[in-house]
Amino acid sequence: MDKALNYVFSKDRDFQDFLKTPRAKQVASTLRVRKGPNKDTNNEAEQPAKKLGAGVESTASVRVMKA
């Protein structure tokens, strides 16, 4: 995805001209970089729960239904 965006923006002459202006330096960055899991801890309890896709149930909820 990164390579595709870099390619598209490099071909956009208006955008390249904008980057050369002082106004481009005033634009606030809105990109938020998420940190990955800490490599020092292997405890699954500390890891955030994974989001499940639509129509997908967790193993725990299936076990409850079968009981």
N, C-alpha and C positions, 0 to 999 in steps of 0.2 A: 504494500500500500504506500509506503514511504517513497519508494522509487517511482511509482506512478505519479504521485503528487509532485515530486521534484521535477519530473519530466514535463508535466503540464505547466507548472509555474515557470519553468525555464523557457518555455515556448511562448508565454504570454508577454508580449512586448510592453503593453500598458503596465502590467504588474512590475516588470523589470525597471521601467522608467520611474514608477512610484517608489521602488526600493532605493533609488538614488537620491530622493528628496529628503530634506530634513524632517518632514512630516512623518516619514516612515519610522524614524527613530523614536517618535513620541507615542506610538501605538503600544498599549500595554499588552503584555503576553497573557493569554488566557489558558494556556496549556498547563494542565495539572498532571504531574508524573506520579503514578502510584508506585509505592515501594513494594517489592516482592517480599515473600516470607523471609524471616530471619534465618540464616543458615546455621546459626548456633543452636537453635531449638528444633527438636524433632517431635515435640509433643503436639498431637493432633487436636487436643482440647484448646490450645491457644490459637489454632488456625481458624480464620473466619469460615463460616459455612459457605459452601458453594451454592450458587443459584441454580435451580433446576429449570429445565426448559418446560415449555407448555406441554401438558399432558404427561409429564414425567413425575413419578412419585419416588420419595426416598425409600430406601430399604427398610428403615425403621417404621414408616407408616404402613408399608405392606405387611410387615410382621404383625402389627397391631390388628389389621383387618383379618388376617388368617387365624388369629387366636380366638 
